[in-house]
Amino acid sequence: MAAKRRASSRFVSLLRLFRRDKEGATAVEFAIVVIPFIALMFTLIETALVFFTEQSLETAVQNSARLILTGQVQAGGYGGSTEEKLKKFKEDVCAQGPFVLVSAEDCRARVAIDVRTFSGFSGADTSLPINNRGEVDTRNFTFSPGQAGDIVVVRVALEVPIFVPLLNPGLGNLANGNRLIMSSAAFRNEPFPQPQASGA
């Protein structure tokens, strides 16, 4: 019993000494604060990079849409088939980076482009191509730049990675934790000359 009392008394005096000793207090406080601080900084940096990438895509789409607006895409020199024109248009969009979170090569592999004509601006579709399972759905995407005077809507969607979705759960809008960013441009084509058929 006396031994238990002595051990208990020794433990209490050690606790008192620990409470009075201030030498490691700063290190302990720093260890408590540094982890949330680094997490917050990383979250802010990643959010800024996503918005910078969105702004870069917006600029690239506005610049590339002018190629359709002025009839350069519709001209024979831009490519013969629809597939060739789409491939070159993708290259034009991706060459205008930098898209900080996506390299130019990844951009060409991931970017989805929808170009179609509408009878009026009110019917234009500028929604994100995300299905109810949170996946990118571009099955209905087409490439139809129209002719002179047509109303055209260009949608360019690009999936960018979110590296730490747990720290920033509101940033990802896909089921896999990544974010789909999209830029749109709606315009009426200029009255450019109609492309001549080959052999005409």
Buried (B, 14 or more C-beta within 10 A) or exposed (E): EEEEEEEEEEEEEEEEEEEEEEEEEEEEEEEEEEEEEEBEEBBEEBBEBBEBBBEBBBEBBBEBBEBBBEBBBBBEEBBEEEEEBBBBBBBBBBEBBEBEBBBEEBBBEBBBBBBBBBEEEEEBEEEBBBEEEBEBBEEEBEBEBBBBEBBBBBBBBBBBBBEEBEBBEEBBBBEEBBBBBBBBBBBEBEEBEEBEEEEE
